[in-house]
Amino acid sequence: LILACCTACETVIDVPLEAGPTQLSVEATITDQPGPQQIRLSLTQGYLDNSPDKPALGAEIGMLDDSNRLYRFFDADNNGTY
């Protein structure tokens, strides 16, 4: 009886994951406190793709506050962090 409980059947299910379209991913920390604010842009990749994120380069980012004052963000290091 113990031997019967310790054995099990196993079925491997291979699910094909289709590669979808690449999309823009935005990660940001924006506050009303003085100091650096940061926006990181990258491109999405497949679920099983373990390579490093691909940064989105060459973007123009601007944000308006409640007073319609424009704040521009630049990627000085050309690494996707604005």
C-alpha positions as CSV (number, residue, x, y, z in Angstrom):
1,L,0.0,0.0,0.0
2,I,2.8,2.4,0.8
3,L,4.6,1.7,-2.5
4,A,1.4,2.4,-4.4
5,C,1.1,5.8,-2.7
6,C,4.7,6.8,-3.5
7,T,4.4,6.3,-7.2
8,A,2.8,8.7,-9.6
9,C,2.1,9.2,-13.2
10,E,3.6,12.2,-14.9
11,T,2.5,13.7,-18.2
12,V,4.6,16.4,-19.8
13,I,2.6,19.1,-21.5
14,D,4.4,21.3,-24.0
15,V,2.5,24.6,-24.4
16,P,3.7,26.5,-27.5
17,L,3.9,30.2,-26.6
18,E,3.6,32.5,-29.5
19,A,5.8,35.6,-29.7
20,G,3.5,38.6,-29.5
21,P,4.2,42.1,-30.8
22,T,6.9,44.1,-28.9
23,Q,5.4,46.9,-26.8
24,L,6.7,49.8,-24.8
25,S,7.1,49.3,-21.1
26,V,7.1,52.3,-18.8
27,E,8.5,52.2,-15.2
28,A,8.4,55.5,-13.3
29,T,8.8,57.1,-9.9
30,I,7.3,60.6,-10.0
31,T,6.6,62.5,-6.8
32,D,5.8,66.1,-5.8
33,Q,9.0,66.1,-3.6
34,P,12.2,67.9,-4.8
35,G,14.9,65.7,-6.1
36,P,15.5,63.4,-9.0
37,Q,12.6,61.8,-10.8
38,Q,13.1,58.8,-13.0
39,I,11.4,57.2,-16.0
40,R,12.7,54.0,-17.5
41,L,11.5,52.9,-21.0
42,S,12.1,49.4,-22.3
43,L,10.7,47.0,-24.9
44,T,8.7,43.9,-23.9
45,Q,10.1,40.4,-24.8
46,G,8.8,36.8,-24.8
47,Y,7.9,35.1,-21.6
48,L,10.7,32.6,-21.8
49,D,13.3,35.1,-23.0
50,N,15.8,35.5,-20.2
51,S,18.0,38.1,-21.9
52,P,18.3,41.6,-20.4
53,D,15.6,44.1,-21.1
54,K,16.1,46.1,-24.3
55,P,16.0,49.8,-23.5
56,A,13.8,52.1,-25.6
57,L,16.1,54.8,-26.8
58,G,15.6,58.2,-28.5
59,A,12.3,59.0,-26.8
60,E,11.1,62.5,-26.0
61,I,9.4,62.7,-22.7
62,G,7.6,65.7,-21.2
63,M,5.2,65.9,-18.2
64,L,2.9,68.7,-17.1
65,D,2.2,69.6,-13.5
66,D,-1.0,71.1,-12.1
67,S,0.2,74.6,-13.1
68,N,0.9,73.4,-16.7
69,R,4.6,73.7,-16.2
70,L,6.4,71.4,-18.5
71,Y,9.2,69.1,-17.3
72,R,11.4,67.4,-19.9
73,F,13.2,64.1,-19.3
74,F,16.4,63.2,-21.2
75,D,18.4,60.0,-21.5
76,A,21.8,61.4,-20.8
77,D,23.5,58.0,-20.6
78,N,21.7,56.5,-23.6
79,N,20.5,53.5,-21.5
80,G,16.7,54.0,-21.5
81,T,16.6,55.8,-18.1
82,Y,15.2,59.3,-18.5
